[in-house]
Every structure is written in C-alpha cells, then in structure tokens.
Amino acid sequence: MKHIIPVAAFAALCIFAWWLGGIIPKQAFTLFLGVLLGSFVGIPAALILATKLRNQRIDVYHHEAARKPVEAQKPVQQLLIPETRYTVLSSRAALPTVAQKQLEVGR
C-alpha cells in the first residue's frame, strides 16, 4: 500500500509525458533537451571555474627597486639643412660675366 502512491504518480507523469510528446514537434523537444542538458553541464563548469580562481595564490612583488631606470626620451631636434635656392633666368645675357664663366660647359 505504501508504494501505490509513488507508482501511480510516476505512471501519471509517464502518461503526461507521452501525451506531451505527441503534441510537441520533434525539433522543439530536441531543442529543449539540448538546453536542459547544456545548463546541467554549464552550471557545474561555471562553479568550478569560479572556485578555481578564488583558490589561486597571487603574490605581489615590488620590483620598483630592481627595475632599471628608464631613460627619458630625448627632445625632438630639427635638422639644420641649409636651403638650396635656384635662380632661373630666361636668357644667358642676364647673368653677370663671372657667373657665365662658371656655368659654361665645354662640348
């Protein structure tokens, strides 16, 4: 007599599941099982990761004394290149005679 109530409840659950399985499409039931089993696996995995990070030993060392001094960046310097200026003349006669001798090229 003790076992009749649990067996009847289990039978009612099985009948309800059979009826529900006939109504719900196969793809929806497969999706539901995937979500259910995925959450069953995901929750313990998340808890394991959360406790693993808490048990990790973190040592803080002060390396400031051992660190090499960092050399300051040198200031930007401008390159001193003299400007090259070109004078363009339309005729050779306009040049002074000294400059003409320097510009003449032998052929």
MOSULVEN-V151220 format. One record per residue. N is the residue number from 1. PSI is psi in radians with two decimals (999 if undefined). BURIAL is 1 if it has 24 or more other ideal C-beta (glycine too) atoms within 12 Angstrom, else 0. Layout:
n & psi & burial
N & PSI & BURIAL
N & PSI & BURIAL
This chain:
n & psi & burial
1 & -0.50 & 0
2 & -0.63 & 0
3 & -0.07 & 0
4 & -0.71 & 0
5 & -0.83 & 0
6 & -0.66 & 0
7 & -0.70 & 0
8 & -0.69 & 0
9 & -0.72 & 0
10 & -0.69 & 0
11 & -0.71 & 0
12 & -0.68 & 0
13 & -0.73 & 0
14 & -0.72 & 0
15 & -0.72 & 0
16 & -0.74 & 0
17 & -0.69 & 0
18 & -0.76 & 0
19 & -0.76 & 0
20 & -0.65 & 0
21 & -0.51 & 0
22 & -0.47 & 0
23 & -0.77 & 0
24 & 2.38 & 0
25 & 2.71 & 0
26 & -0.67 & 0
27 & -0.66 & 0
28 & -0.69 & 0
29 & -0.69 & 0
30 & -0.72 & 0
31 & -0.75 & 0
32 & -0.78 & 0
33 & -0.68 & 0
34 & -0.75 & 0
35 & -0.76 & 0
36 & -0.86 & 0
37 & -0.60 & 0
38 & -0.69 & 0
39 & -0.59 & 0
40 & -0.58 & 0
41 & -0.63 & 0
42 & -0.63 & 0
43 & -0.88 & 0
44 & -0.61 & 0
45 & -0.71 & 0
46 & -0.68 & 0
47 & -0.67 & 0
48 & -0.76 & 0
49 & -0.65 & 0
50 & -0.68 & 0
51 & -0.50 & 0
52 & -0.70 & 0
53 & -0.55 & 0
54 & -0.54 & 0
55 & -0.05 & 0
56 & 2.37 & 0
57 & 2.25 & 0
58 & 1.99 & 0
59 & 2.36 & 0
60 & 2.07 & 0
61 & 2.52 & 0
62 & 1.78 & 0
63 & 0.15 & 0
64 & -0.65 & 0
65 & -0.57 & 0
66 & -0.23 & 0
67 & 2.43 & 0
68 & 2.47 & 0
69 & 2.38 & 0
70 & 2.23 & 0
71 & 2.33 & 0
72 & 2.60 & 0
73 & 2.38 & 0
74 & 2.56 & 0
75 & 2.69 & 0
76 & 2.27 & 0
77 & 2.48 & 0
78 & 2.42 & 0
79 & 2.26 & 0
80 & 1.59 & 0
81 & 2.17 & 0
82 & 2.47 & 0
83 & 2.48 & 0
84 & 2.12 & 0
85 & 2.41 & 0
86 & 2.41 & 0
87 & 2.19 & 0
88 & 2.14 & 0
89 & 2.55 & 0
90 & -0.39 & 0
91 & 2.68 & 0
92 & -0.45 & 0
93 & -0.38 & 0
94 & -0.27 & 0
95 & 2.56 & 0
96 & 2.78 & 0
97 & -0.55 & 0
98 & -0.73 & 0
99 & -0.53 & 0
100 & -0.70 & 0
101 & -0.60 & 0
102 & -0.52 & 0
103 & -0.29 & 0
104 & 2.39 & 0
105 & 2.25 & 0
106 & 2.50 & 0
107 & 999 & 0
